[in-house]
């Protein structure tokens, strides 16, 4: 998503010193006001709309930038090109006709917010009785706030005047405007200069606050309200950066211990005051760097305590907290009570808490807490006298943003009873009987009485193994350890088991437990021997993989003769874990967590397991698992081959001795077979056919010189039998 940031805040107000001929604030409703016209010049149906809430196009939501920075109030007109999402746009919101025939000076005023970028442009035009004339344009630079434009030359004396706001773009950003007014100024001079309130002239050690993004400091400015002033030009370090209607403004982007200058020029419809004083100030020094920048120097926090801290100046890291989190954070520590603990944090920036237990250097992750932008909270049941650590930093691993951090530890009163200590809870499958049980390992009984399953089952608690069940395969049960005092009761969690096809793997099986990451493919080999002259008439493949995002996986099987068949390609989205029997006669893939069953292949070439038919079964079969996206890992738990073999007759050897070379290919791929090669079709990795030829010879040279470098599938047909191979074009 396209996102940008903004630093200032400003407002607008209606003109009180004028003869007014047009006003519109769009507050009557969110539809076209009476007399106004929505002119779709491009004819694309993308036109002006009306909105409320102040949320600016292209900025991180939620926000009220149109109110805070554009000076708009309540409802406003909006052209949201970003939401329209494309197509030529040229649309004008045109006012009713108004009469300027009695006016000798004419001013057009409006508040607006134009977001620049991606080719969008905006024009404010007035109708002078015979044609539209541009009086303001916006394109390359984001523009916002109150505009007062002298349109005397265009509109004075015109009885049928109009104003319009015209947007031109194509999936650009957007433009909003409000409080439109056309008037004749009655002032005869600019207003007087303002006097400073804060920061006082030459002030030092001026207090600052952290910016929302935590990257800079904010200073609040104020001055006296000047009679007759409609707005104030705010000049900072010699540059006019805002026009505001109230005598105050907050400026972001400042540093500690830095000198700045500022001034204010009050403005009325005649013009801006001149010769106004310039004031100076110096911001406060940066606070001292924190000491709790690593686990070993974590600040201790007690039950019921709130610590107001700062990470400014920290060089800390998350060490081994197990969370993907930013640098320059700070550390806290506390001791478990045996009861529930709640850790609350607020910060001046979007932060995350990494909560761990154990000892520095061997920390065990409990949770990575990032549920909000300002405040985070986490409640958990603590272990008595266990040491816990909290690292607080920016949520993004690439960020070093710092700021203020407040952290509170709340400790619930632990129960008076003694809870049972459970070391582990393990599902024990019994696939032969289509059922499972759960073994609960108890090291200390305490006041425990029963393990219950919510289905009526009660299993007495004793030291050692407590077996809950059995349960029918596919059933989900929630186990709870109950006590003589219910305050000590706790849940062991939900348990379910579905016996997958891998339970039926036989002789041709491998259980590599290989880690699947995006760093490198996993290639696991099953070597088959002793099947003699027999060849395949059918082959099924069972694959069991534990993985947290199945759509990351591409799985292929390569036969001893080099035939490659893709079993599954980028399927099942964010579903986790699979135990699949791939079978040409299986059902259509049905994804779940886990994905279990007998399914057909899913690939881009249309390859089938029957492509292995008539090949020898003896030799090395290679399963390749590729994780083609970052962020999720897994394990190749088990895979196996389920063959159906027969003895090959003389008339059935057409593809058994098929060969090809070279691979990779420079320009030509050589194909050799015992019988005539009828057809050769080449497909790219998207499944698109890019080349086809019919050699009708036993030896063929396929010209691949015009193909782009990359991987291709080559499908060869000999006597109506097919074989698919994968080649690389250099």
N, C-alpha and C positions, 0 to 999 in steps of 0.2 A: 504494500500500500504506500502511496506517496504521502509523506508527512513533512511538515515544516514547523518551526517554532517562532514565537514572537516575544518581544521584550517589554512593550509599553502598555499603559492603560490610559484611555481618554474618553471624553463624553461630549455631548452636544446639547443645545437648547434652542428654543424658538426665538426669533427676533422680536424684540419688543419695541424697537425704535424705528418703525417703518410703516409705510402704506403698503399693505399686502394684497396681491391680486391672485395668488394661488398658494394653497397649503394642502399637504397630504401626508398623513402619518400611518396609513394602512391599518389603523387599529379597529376599524369597523368590522373586520372579519378576515378570513384567509381566502378570500375570493377577489376577483377583479373589481376594484372600486368603480363606482358610477362615473361614467364619462371617460374612463381610461381605456386604452386599446392595447391588446396583446398582438403585435404585428409579427407574424412568422414570415420574415422576408425570405429565408432559405427554403421554406416549405417542408422542413424536416419533422414537424410537429414538436420539436424541442423548443419550448417557450418559457416565459417567465412564470414563476409560481410565487406563493406567499407563505411565509414561515414565521415561527416564533421560537424562542428558546435560546437564541444567540449562538448556536453551534456553528463554527466556521468550516467551510468546505476545505478539505485537505489537511486539517490539523488533527492532532490526536484527540479522540473523544474520551470522556466528555469535556466540553469547554463552553465558555460564554464569550468568545472573542469578539463576535459581532457587537455585543453590548459593551464589553470592557474596552475594546480597542477601536471599534467602528463608531461608537457613540450612538448606536441605534437603541430603541426602546420598544418593548412589546412586539408587535408585528412589523414585518419589513418585506420588501420585494427581494426575490432571490432567483438568480440563474445558476443552477447547479450542474455545470457541464460534466463534472466528475461522475455524478450519479447517472446522467444520461448515457455515458459510456461509449460515445462515438457517433459519428455522422456529422456532416457539415452543419454548423449552427450560425445563424444570423437572425437575431430576434430583437425587436425594440418594444419597450413598454412606453407608450405615448400618452401624454396628459390630455385632459380636456382643453378646449380653446379658452384662453383668458385674454383680458383687454388691458393693454399697456398704452392705449392712445393718450391718456392723460399724464403719463409718467415721463419725466425728463431724465431720470436716472433709474436704471433697473439692475438689481442684483439677484442672482440665482444662488440659493443655499441648499445644501443637502449633506447628510451624513452617509458614509459608504465604507465598504471594505472590498477592495479588488485584490485577489490573489493571483500573482503573476506566475507564468510558467506554462510550458507545453503549448505555446502558440496562441493562448487566449489574449484577446484585446477588448477594450471597452471605450465607448465614445459617449459623451454627453453632447447632445445637439439641441438647438433651438430653431423654431420655425419663424422666419422673419416676415411672414406674409406671402412669400413666393417660393421659398426653398428652405431645406434643412441646412443649418450651418453648425459645424463642430466648435464647441467652446472649451472642451476638455477631453484628453485622451489618456488612456492608461494601457501599458503593455509589458515592458521589460521589468518594471519594479513594482513590488507590492505597495499599494497606496491605500490609505485609510484615514478616517476621521472626518472632521467638519471641513466643508469646502464653501467659500464665499467667492463667487465669480461675477465680475462686472460684465453684464451683457447689455449695457446701455446702447452700444453701437448697433447691436443686432435687433433689440426689441423696443427701444423707446419710440413711442408714437404708433406702435403696431397694434391694431385692434383685434386681430385673429392670431395671436401668438400661441405657441405650444412649446413644450420641452419633452425630450424623450431620452431614454437610457438604452443604448444599443450594445448588445454583446455579440462578439464574433469569435468562434473557436471550433474545436473538434476534439472531444475528450480532453479538455484542458482543466483548469480549476473552476473558478466561479466568481460571481460579483453579487453583492447585496447593497441595497440603499434604503434610506428611510428619511423622514422629516423633510420633505421637499417643500421649499418656499421660494416664491418670486415676489420681490418687494422693491420699494423705492426708499432708499435710506434718507432719514431726516436729520441725522447727525451732521454737525458742521465742523467737528474736529475729532481727532483720536482721543481716547481716554487718558487719564493720568497714569504715571508709572506706579507699580506696586511696591510695597515694603516687605522685607523679608520676615518670615516667622521662624522657619527651621529648614535646614540647618542654619544657624546664625552665621553671619559673615565672619570669616577667618576662624570658624570653629574647628577644633581638633578633637581627635578621639570620638568621632561621630559614630553612633551605634548603627550596626547593620543587621539584617536578617538573611537567612539563606534563601536563595532562589528556589523555585519549585523543582528544577532539575538538579539542584545541588551543586551546580558548576560555578556559581558566582554569588555575589552579595547584592542585597537590595537596600536602597536608602529611600526614605519618605521625605518629600519636599512639600512645603506649604508657604503661602504668602497671604496678605490681606486681600479681601474681595474689593475690587475697584468699582465704584458706581458707574453704571453705563457700559461696562465691559460685557460683551457677549461671550468672549473666549479669551484665552491667553496663549501666546506663542511661548513654548518652553524651549530655551536655548541651553544646551549642555556642552561644555568644552568647546564653545564657539560655533556649534551647529544646531539649528532649529530642528528638533526631533519630534515635536508633538504640538498639537493645538488642542487645549482642553477647555471645558466650560466651567469647571470648578477650580478653586484656587489651591489645588493639591495634585500631586502625582507621585507614583512609585516608579523608580528607575532601577532596572535589573542590569546585570553585567559588570558590576563594579568589583574592585579588589580591596583587600585589606591594605591599610597603611599607605593610601594613595591620595594625592591632592587633586581636586577637581574644581572647575568653575561652572557657574550657572547664572542665568538671568531669566526674567519674565517680561514679555511685552504684552500688556493688555490690548485687546482688539475690540473695536465696535464696527458698525457697518461702514464708517468713514475710512477706517484703516487702523494700523497698529501704532501704539505709542513708540516714540523714538527717544534715544538718549538715556535709556533706563540703566540703572547700576548693574554691574557684574559682581557677584558674590563668590567667595571661595570657601572651601572646607577640606578637611583631611579625615579619611575614615580611620576607624579603630584598628589597632594592631591585631594580627591573627592570634587566636588562642594557642597556648602551648600544645605541642604534639602529644597525643595520648600515649600511655605506657602499655596499655593492654592490647598490643598489636599482634600477639601470638598466643597460642594455647597455653604455653608455660607461664605467661604473665597475665592470664585472664583475671578480670576483676570479679571478686566474689560478691554475690547478691543473695540476701537473706529473704526468708518468707515474709511477705507483706511489704517489701522494700521496693521503691522506685528509684532508679539511678538515671540522672540526666547527664548524658555524655555527648561527646563529639568525636567523629572519626577524622576530622580535618587534620592533616599532617601524618596520618597513619601510612605505614608501608606493609600492613598485614596482608596475609593471604588465607584462603580457606583450608590450607594444609591438607589433611586427609579426611575432611568432613563428609565427603561423599556427595556434595552438592555442586552443581554448576552455577557458580556465583562469582561476583566481581571481586576485585582486589581493593586494598586500602580500607578494609573493615576492621572491626574491633571485637574482642573476645570477652565473654563473661562465663562464670562457673557457679554452680550451686550443688547441694547435696540432697539426694533423694530421701523422702520421709516415709516411703512405703505406701503413701496415699496419692491422690490425684494432684498434679501440679499444673498450673497454667502460666505460660510465658507470653506476655503481651509486649509488643514493641510498636513505637511510632517513630517516624523519621521525617526529615525535611526533604527526602528524595524517595524514589520508588525503590524499596529495599526488600531483602529476603533474609530469613533466619535459617541457619544451618544448625540443627539441634543434634547433639551426639552424646555418647556416654563412653566410659572407659578411661584410658590414660592417653596423654599427649603422645603422638607418634603411632598409636594403635587405636584410634577412635573408631567407634561403631556408630553408623548413621541411624538416627531415629526418624527424622523427617526433614524435608526441605520445604519451608513454609513461605509461599509466595501467592497468597490468595487475594491481595489487595494492592493498592498503590501507596497508601500512607500508613495504614495500621495492619499488623499481623498478629495472630494469636494461635496458640497450640496448647491443647490439654492432653495429658497422658498420665498413666499410672506409673509411678516411680518405684524403684527398688530401694528398700531401706539402705542408707549409707552409700549407695552408688553415687559416683561423681559424674556430673553432667556438664557439658560445655555448650555455649551458644556463640556462633560467629554471625555478626550482622554486617552486611555490605550491600552494595547495589545489586539488584536482581540479575543484571546482565554480566556474563563472564568476561565480556570485553570492556567493561566499564571500570573506571577508577573514581567515580563520583563519591564525594564525601559530604558530610553535613552533621546536623544534630541528630542524636539518637536517644530516645527515652525507653527504658526497659523496666518491666515490673514482673515480679515473681509472686504468684498467689498460691498458697498451699492449703488444700483441703485437709480437714482433720482426719487422720487415718482411722479406720475401724478398730474397735477393741478386740475383735476376734483375730485368729491366726489363719491366714489363707493357705490353701494347699499350694505347694510348689510343683509346677508342671515343667519338665525339661523339654519335652517335644510332643508333637501330635502328628502321627504318620498314617497316611492312607495305605492299607494293605489290600491290593486287588486280589480277587478270586475269580478270574475270568472264565475258568472252566465251569463255574456255577453261576456266572453272570451276576456276581455280587461283590461287595467289598466291605471291609470293616476299618475302624480307626483305632490304632494303638496309642494310648495316652501314657507317657512315661512319667511317673510320679516319684519325686525324690523326698518329699516331705508331705505327710497327710494333713497336718495341722487340724483345723476344725472342719475339713471337708467331709461330705457324706456321700454324694452321688455325682456321677457324670450323667446328665440328662440330654436327650436329643430333640425334645419338643414334639416327638411323635409317640410318646408314651414309654420309651425305653429309659430304664434307670440302671446304672452300673455302679456298684459299690466302689468307693475310693479306697485304695490300699497302696502301700509302697510297692513300687515295681511297675508292671505293665497292666493297665486297665484297658480291656478291649471293649469298644462300643460297636454294636452291630450284631450280625451282618445286616447290610442294606442292599436292596435291589440296585443293580448297576444303573446309573443315570439319576438316582435319587439324590437330592440335596438335603443335608441335615445340618443343624446348628447345635453344636455341643456346648454345654454350660457346666461348669464345676459349681455345685451347690454346697452350702455349708450349714452348720447348725445356726449360724447368725447370717441372715441374708445380706448384711453389709459387706461380707467377704466374697459373695458370689461373683464370678467373672466368666466371660465367654471365651471359648477356645477358637471360635470362628466357624465359618461355613465349610463343609466338606462334601465333595461329590467325586465320583469316578465314572468314567466311561471307558470300557475296554476297547481299545482300538485294534486295527488290523495287525499292528506290530506284534501283538500277543501270539499270532499264528506263524511268525517267521520260523523257518526250518533250517536246513543245512546251509543254504547259501545266504549267510547273514553276516552283518558287521555291526558292532556297537562301539564306534570310535570315540564318542563323547567329545567330538572336536568343536572348538569354539568358532562360531560363525560371526565375523565382523565385517565391516566395510573395508578393512585394511587389505585383505587378501582372500581369494577363493579357497574353499575347502575341497580337496580332491581325495576321495576315499575309494579304495580298490577292494573288490572281492575277486579272488582268483579261483576259477573253476577248473577242475581237472577230472579225468576218469569217465567222461560221458561218451568217449569213443567216437564212432562215426555218426552219432546222433546229432541232429540239428533241431532248431527251434521251430515249433508250429504255433506256439503262443507264449507270451511272456507278460507277467504282471510284476509290478515293482511296488514295494511297500517302503514308505519314507516317514520316519518320525523325527520331527524337529521341534524343539522348544525355542520360540522366538517371540519377541514382544511387538512385532509389526510385520505380518506375513507378506504384505505387498512389497517389502524390500527384497524378496527372495526370487532368484532365477535358478531353476534346478534342471540339470541335463544329465542324461545317461549316455555313455559312450561304450560301444561294444568292443570286443577284442579285434574286430576287423576294421574299426574306425567309424562305424555308423553312429551318428549323434542324433538323439531324439530329445527334444525339450519337453520335460514333464509338466512344468508349471512356470508361468512368467508373470510376475507383478500382480498377483491376485490376493483377494481377501482383505485389502485395506489394513486397518489397525487391529484386526483380529489377532489373537495370540495363540501360538502353538498349533501343531498339526500332527495327525497320525492318519495317513492316507494310503490306501491301496489304489495305485494307478492301473486301470484296466480299460481296454478299448470298449468293453461292453458295460462299463460302469455308468453311474448316474451323472447328471450334470453337477459340476462342483457347487456345493452348498457351504458357504463360509460360516464360521462360528468361532467362539472361543471356548474350547478348542475346535478346530476343524477336523472332524473324524468321519471316516466312511470310505466307500469304494467309489471312485470317480473317474471320469474320462480325463484325458490330458487337456491342458489349456496352454496353447502356444500360438505363435504368429504365422507358422508355416503350414499348419494342418498335418504335421507329422503324427504318426501313430506308433504304438508299440509293435504293431504288425510289420513295421519297417525292418524289424530284426528277424522276421520269419525267414527260414531256410539258412540262417547263419549258424555256424558252429557255436556251441555253448561254452566249450573249453576256452580258457584264456582269462585275461584281465578285464573285468568290467569296472568302469570308473564312474562314480557318481560325483558330479560337480555342483556345489552350492555356492552361489555368488550373492552377497549382500550389496546391492547397488545404491544404497542410501545410508547416510550417517544417522547417528542418534539412537539406534537400537541394535542390540546384539542377541545372540542365541547359541544353541548347541545342537549339532547333528547327533541325536541320541542313538538312532538305530536305522538301518535300512537292509532290505533283503530282496532276493530275486525268487520269483515263483514261476518256474519254467514248465512248459509242456513240450516233450521231445519226441522225435520220430527219426527213423533211419531214412536218409535222403536217397531217392531213386535217381537213376542216370538222367532222366528227363527233367529233373528238378534242380539242376545245378546252375541255372542261368545267372544267379547273382552271388553264388557262393564264392567264386574266385574273382570277383570284381575288385579292381585296384584303381588307384588314382594318384597323381603326383603332378607338380610339387605342391606343398602346402606349408607355408604361405605361397601365393601365386604372384609372379611378376606381371605376365601378360597372358599366357596360355595355360590351361588346365588340361592335362592328358588323362583320358579315361580308357580303361581296358576291361573287356568282359569276354566270356566264352561264347556268347551269342550276340546278335546285333543289338546295339543300343538304339532303342526306338526314339526316345525323347529325353531331352535335358532341359530342365527349367530352373532358373536361378532367381532367388528371392532375397530382398534386403531384410534387415532386422525388424522392419515394420510390417513384414508379410507381403510387400508389394513385389509382383513379378517384374524383374528388370531385364531378363534375357531368356529366350527360348530357342531351341534348335532341335532338328530331327536328323541325326547322323545316319541311322540305319547301317552302321558298320560296327565291327567289334572293337575297333580302335578309333578314338575321336579326339581332336584337338579343339577345345572350346576357347574362343577368343574373349578374354575378359579385360582387354586393354582399355576399353572405353568406360569401364566401371570405376566409380570413386573408391579410394582406399577404404577398407573396413571389412566387417564380417558378413558372410553370405551363406545361405543354405542352398545346396545344389541337390535337386531331386532328379534321380536317374531312373528311367524305365527300361527294363529288359524283359522281353516276352511277357509283358503285362504285369511283371513284378516290379516293385519300386524300392528304391533305397535313397535315403537322405543323408548327405554328408555336410559338414560345416567346414568352410575354407576361409582363409584370410587373404584379402587382396591388398598387396602392398601399394 
